[in-house]
Amino acid sequence: MTVIIWHNPACGTSRNVLAMIQAAGVEPVVVDYLKHPPSRQKLVALIAAAGLTPRELLREKGTPFAALGLGDPAMTDDALVDAMLAQPILNNRPLVETPRGTRLCRPSEAVLDLLPTLTADFVKEDGDVVPPR
């Protein structure tokens, strides 16, 4: 099973998702999207595959979202994608691609629907336990 995680190693949710993928017995392709952002074509495809709109993929916390006026409802999808391409920190994370689908994995447990079954409890960084499913 090929799994790709669009990952930010500074993000706890992204680290938990990566660890859950590995706990399910899969070694994913890890793309640090801040260092290697997707092309416009790839970003648009990821958004569509995840069933999101560009606005739904935008991250507000810890980003220049407000300073760039991205909350303005008049901003077009193309303008939002342009902003995410110019400043990849605006992309929410992690996005995970598998043969079972593509998903923004927030909360981190959302990744479990895309993976083989976990065979044991998974303990997240904050100590929360995710039972096998």
N, C-alpha and C positions, 0 to 999 in steps of 0.2 A: 504494500500500500504506500503510495507516494503522498506525503503530507508536506505542505509548505506553510510555514508560519512567518508572517510579516511581523517582526519582533522588535521590541525596544527593550534592551537588557536593563534599563533603568526603571522599568515599570513592573511593579509587583504582580499585577494581573497577568502581564505577558510572561513573566518568569514562571508563574504557577501553571499557565496553559502549556508552556514548553515542557515543564516537568510532568504534567498529566499525560501529554502525548508520549513521552518517554516511558512513563509508568505503564502505559498500555502496550508497550513492546514495539513502539515505532520510533525510528530515528528520523526526524524530519529534516527537510531542507530549511535552514534558518536564514532568513533574509533580514539583516539589520536595515530597516527601511529608512532610517535617518542617514545612514552612510550610502545606501544603495536604493534610492527611491524608485518606485515603479515609473514606467513611462506613462504618458497620458493614456495611451490605448490600454495598458494593463490596469491602471487605476480605474478607468471607466468600466472595464470588464469585471474587476473585483467588486466594485460597487453594485453592478447589475447582478452578478452571481450571488451576492449576499442578500439580494432583495432589498437593498437600501437606496436611499437618495443621497446625493452628495452632502446635503445638509445633515442627514442622519449619521454620516461618517465623521463629520467635523468634531474635533475635540476642542472644548472651551477652556478647561482647567489647565493652567500652566502653559498657555499658548498666547500668541498675539491676536487671538480671535476678536476681542473687543476693540483693540487698537486699530485693527483693519476694517472694522465696521461689518464683520461677517454676520452679525445678527440681523442685519437689515433684510426684511423679507423680500425686498425688490431685487436682491442679488440673484442672478441666474445660476443655474446648475453649472454652466460653463465657467462662470466667474469663480464659483466656489472650488471647482476642480483646479482652475489656474492657481488659486491661493494655496491649495494643498500641494500642488507640484512645486510651487516657489518656496514653500515652508512646510516640509514633510511632518514637522511636529504637530501640524494641524490634523493629521490623520489619526483617528482613534485606533486603538490597538488592543489586542492583536487580531489581525485577520488570519484565518486559517483556511487553507484550501485542501480538500481531500476528494477522493472519488465519490464520497457520500454527500458532497456539497461544500459550499463556502460560507463562512459565518464570521461575523464580528463576535468574538468570544468574551463578552462582558455580560454577565459575570463569567468567571473562568470555567464554571461547570458546563457552560454551553458547548464546550469542545467535546464533551462526552458523547453527544449525539452523532459526532463525526468519526468516532474511533471504535476499534474493537473494545470489548468489555474490559473494564478494569477488574483484576482478580483479587485485589486487596484494597483496604482503605487507603486513601491518599490524604496526606496531611499537608495543607496549604501553609505558606510561610507564616501566616498569622495564627496557626494552630487549629483552624477549622478543619474538621474531618469530612471528607467526601467519601461516602460509602461506594462500594463497587456497584456498577449498573451496566 
